[in-house]
Amino acid sequence: MIRIGAIWLATQPTDIHAGTNTALARVVAVFGAAKPHCAYLFANHRATRMKVLVHDGIGVWLAARRLNPVKFPWPGVRQGSEIQLDIEQLEALVLGLPWQRVGAGGAITLL
């Protein structure tokens, strides 16, 4: 079982054809380091494909997912901005659901 303590989403699109070394270099460039027990999510420009790089404390895992014909509900591009997700939001995102409304993001604060 891979333990994930933090989940980070990059808002800038990336080359989904990249292999493990290129994805790891992208994580270091965007997030500063690949920290143990963290997952880093990237999507292509159209948000139809997603890659997840996980540092398990010993090595790295790279997984890919593609949605057809729909897109992942990816946030808009924000220069230099990353978003932290919780596990419920990750599960919703992987399924192509509106993850921004899951967990604390679904709270109604204004009537």
C-alpha positions, 0 to 999 in steps of 0.5 A, spaced: 500 500 500 502 506 498 501 511 503 499 518 501 500 524 506 499 530 501 496 531 494 498 537 490 495 539 483 499 543 478 495 548 474 500 549 469 499 544 463 504 539 462 506 534 456 503 527 458 507 523 454 513 524 459 516 518 462 518 518 470 524 522 469 521 528 466 515 527 470 520 527 476 523 533 474 517 537 472 515 536 480 521 539 482 521 545 478 514 546 480 513 544 487 521 545 489 522 538 491 518 531 491 517 530 498 516 523 501 508 520 501 506 526 497 502 525 490 503 530 485 498 531 479 498 534 472 494 534 466 495 536 459 492 542 455 485 539 454 485 536 461 483 529 458 489 526 461 492 526 467 499 523 470 500 522 478 507 522 481 508 519 488 514 519 492 513 513 497 519 514 501 524 509 497 522 511 490 517 514 485 511 511 482 508 514 476 500 513 473 496 515 468 489 516 467 485 518 461 477 520 460 473 519 454 470 523 451 469 528 458 475 532 461 477 532 468 475 538 472 481 542 472 482 549 475 484 554 470 491 556 469 494 560 475 502 562 474 506 559 479 500 556 483 499 549 486 493 547 489 493 542 495 487 536 495 485 532 500 483 524 499 476 525 498 477 531 492 483 526 489 478 520 489 472 525 485 478 528 481 480 521 478 473 519 477 472 526 473 467 529 478 467 536 481 472 535 486 472 543 488 465 541 491 467 535 495 469 536 503 471 543 505 470 546 498 463 544 499 461 548 505 456 554 504 458 560 507 454 565 504 446 566 503 
